[in-house]
């Protein structure tokens, strides 16, 4: 979810935005929900979703009204399963309406922990909810949510300008955790002038040994 993300879509050529994303943005506008995924982040998610092999499982934490989920699923193989969870009832209901005719996509209403219990996944998109440590919340155990050599993303970072990464004058503990995690190979991708996304590959020590 990106601050002001919903409004960014008004400046885009609709032909460059997948129909499901357009529907999700329209639903967000109806709910006055201003935090749809940044379009540049969406395009990265589109590439990652398209790279999941048939039979794979993709999860998203923090559906909003479904814009990120739309990017993720629009160019993916139809044999890839997508499941996303949203805490807010109205937003979850809106997203369920957007994806009502998409058989390989499920939108749940509830807390992130309920989705973690269904893991591990081939790709996990942290887009809200607890688990990243990004805002001081509890960090989820990676092996419980991402398969070996599976991937994950965490979005909405200000681009890193120093090491260790800082935010508001202090070390960014959440970002630092994932960039130095012994079982992760992660990097930060700057997708827009003020927006970066952390992308990580789960490489467990037991597998590498």
N, C-alpha and C positions, 0 to 999 in steps of 0.2 A: 504494500500500500504506500503510495507516494503523496506527499503533501501537494495539493493542487493538481494531482494527476488527471482527474476527471476533465478539467477544463482544457487540458492540453490537446485532447482529441478534436476539439472544434477547429483547430488550425491544420489538421491533416487531411489529405486527399482520402475520402472514404474508400476508394478503390485499393488503398494500401493497407487497410485495416480489415482483418477477417470478420465476417458477418457476426459470429458469436461475440466477438469483442465489441462490435458496434451495439449489439443488443444489450450487453452487460453495462456499457457506458450509459446508454439510454435509461436503463433501470436505475443506475446510480444517480442520474440527474433527477429522476422522479422522487428519489428518497433524499435528495440533497446530500448525498454522500460524495465527498470531494476527494477521496483518497484512492481512486483507481490506480492501477499500476502505471508507472511512467511508460510511455510508448517505446522508448529506447530499451528499457528493461524487458518489455513485452517481446520485442524482436529477438532478444537473447533467449528468452524462455521458449520462443517458437523454435529456434534452432535446437535447443536441448531436448525439447519434447519430440521433435522429429527424429532425433538420433537414438531414441529408445527402441530396442529390438522388439519385434512382435512377441506378445506374451509377457512383456514387462509391466511393472506396476509403478505408477507415478502418484505421489501424494503432494498436496498443497495445504499449508496451514494458514488460514486467514483468507477465505474466499472473497470477502467483500461481496460485490454483486456478480463476480465471475469474469472480470476483464483478464486477469492473469491466467485463469483457467482456460479462457478462450484462446489466448495466444499459445499456451502450452499444447492444447489438444487439436488445434485446427489443421496442422500439417503432420500429425502423428499417424502412425499405422493404426488402422481401426482395431487391430488385435491388442493394442496397448490399453490397459485399464487405468483410468484416472479417478482419484477420489480426493475430494477437498472438503474441508470443514470450516465452518464459520460460527462464531459465538453468538452474534446478533441475530435474533429471530427474523426480523424483517429483511435483512440483507440475505440471509440464507434462503428464505422463501423466494426472493427475487431471483437469486442465482438458480434455484431449482427450476423456476419457470423458464429461464433462458436455456437451460440444458435438458428440458423435459423430453426432447426427441433425440437426444444423443445417447445411444445405448451403452457406450463404453465410458460414460462419465457419471459419477455419483456425487451429489452434494449433500453433506450432512450438516445438521445444526448441533453444535455442542462445543466442548472445550478441546484444545489441541491434544491433550493427553489421551482422549478417546481414540484419536486417529493413530497416535504413536503405538497403541496396543495392537494395531493391525499390521505393523511393520515386520520385517524391514522392507524397504522399497528400493527400486532401481534408481529413482530420482526423487528427491524430496525438496520442495520449495518452501522455505520458511518465509512467509509473507504476513506475519502477525502471530499473535499467541505466544505462549512461553516456550522455552526450549533452546533459544540461541544464546542466551546470556547477554544479548545485545543491550538490553536496558536494565541489567542487574538481576534479571530473572534466573531461575534455575536452568542450568544447561542440561539438555537431554543427553542420555548416553548414546553415542553415535551408533554403536553396534546394534542397538535395539531398533533403530529407525532407518538405517541405510545398509544395503547389502555390501559385502566386500566388492570393491571396485565399482560400486554405485556412486552417484554424484548427489551433491546438494548445493543449493544456492541460498544466500541471505542478501536481501536487497536494501536499498535506501541508506547507503553510507555516503557521507561526504568523501570525496576523493582523498586518498591518503597522501600526505605531503612529507611525512617524516617517519622514521622508525625509532622506537616502537610507535604504532599508530596512536594518535591523540584525538580526543573530542572534548570540546569545551575546556581545554587546558589541562586535561587529565588523560592518562593512558586509557585507551579504549579497550577495556578488559575483554569484552565479548569478541571483538574482531581479532585481538591479539591471541585469544584462546584458540580460535580455529586456524589462524595462520601459523601457529607453532605446535599444533596438536600432533603428537607422535604418529598417529594413525591416519593422518590427512595430508594430502598434497593439495594445497589451496593457493589461489591467486586472486587478486582483485582486478576486475575489469571495469574501466571507466567507460560508461555507455553514453554519458552526456556531460556537459561542462561541470555540473554540480551533482552528478549522480554516479555512484560506483556500486558494483555487485560483487560479492564474494562468491567464488565458485570453487568447490572442493571435491576431491576424489577420495573415497574411503579406501585406504590402503592399510589394512590391519597388520600389525607387527607379526602376528602369528602366520599370516600369509606370506610376508616377505622373508621370513626366517628360512 
